[in-house]
Amino acid sequence: MAEFDGLTPSQLVALVDGLDPHGSDLTAVDLDAIARSIDPGTLRKHELTTLLAAIGRLGRANPELDLGAVGADTFARLISRASKDQIQAFMLRPEIRRMVLDLVFLHRMPKHLRAERTKDIHAIAHFRIGGGAGEGGYDRYEVVIDHGACTVTASPRVKAQATITLGPVELLRLITGNASAPVLFMTGKLKVRGDLAFAAGMMGLFDLPRG
C-alpha cells in the first residue's frame, strides 16, 4: 500500500489496527510487506499484540488477510526481533494464542516437512504448550510423520513416540529457528517424555523459516 510508505513501525501498527475488516478498500493490503517493515524492537510492549489482534480481526472477515498472509520468513523475523515480554504479552491473549498456534502446527508444519529426510520414517510426537486452556493448563497438538508426509491435529489420539513440553516463548523461538532443542532441553526449558534422541532431532526434519 503506497500510503504506508515512510511511516514508522508504530504508525503502521496504528493504521492496520484502524482498518475496517468489512471495508471495501482492503484489496491492496499486503500484510507480508507491512510486517516486513515492522521491527518489534522499535515497538512498545503492547504494540505487537495490537498488530496481531488487528490481523486476527481482518482474517475473521477476510480469510485472505489472516495471519497466513504473513510469510513464514517474515513471521520468523518478527519473532526473532521480539522481546520475551512482547511474545508473552500476545500469547496471553487467548484468541491470538490460538491463531498463532494453529498457524504454526496445523497450517505451516505439514508444509515445511523435509520429505526427502522422512521418506523412511514413521513417528508420532505430542506437543504440550504451557499456559493453555486445555487439560492441565496445556494446549496439545499431535504431529504424525509418515513416510514423507506430515499431518497435525489439535486433539492427540494415539500413543506418541515422544511428548515434548515447553512454554509458548520457547516454542516460537524453536520453530522459527531462533532456539535449539538440545539447548532448551539442557536448560530445562524443554522437557521430553519418551524417545529423547528423536525429540532432539525432530526440528531437523523440517525446513524452518529464518528471521
Secondary structure, DSSP 8 states (H G I E B T S, - for coil): -GGGTT--HHHHHHHHHH--TT-S--TT--HHHHHHT--GGGS-TTHHHHHHHHHHHHHHH-GGGSGGGS-HHHHHHHHHHS-HHHHHHHHTSHHHHHHHHHIIIIIIGGGGB-HHHHTT-EEEEEEEEET-SSGGGEEEEEEEEETTEEEEESS--S--SEEEEE-HHHHHHHHTTSS-HHHHHHTTSEEEEE-HHHHHHGGGGB-----
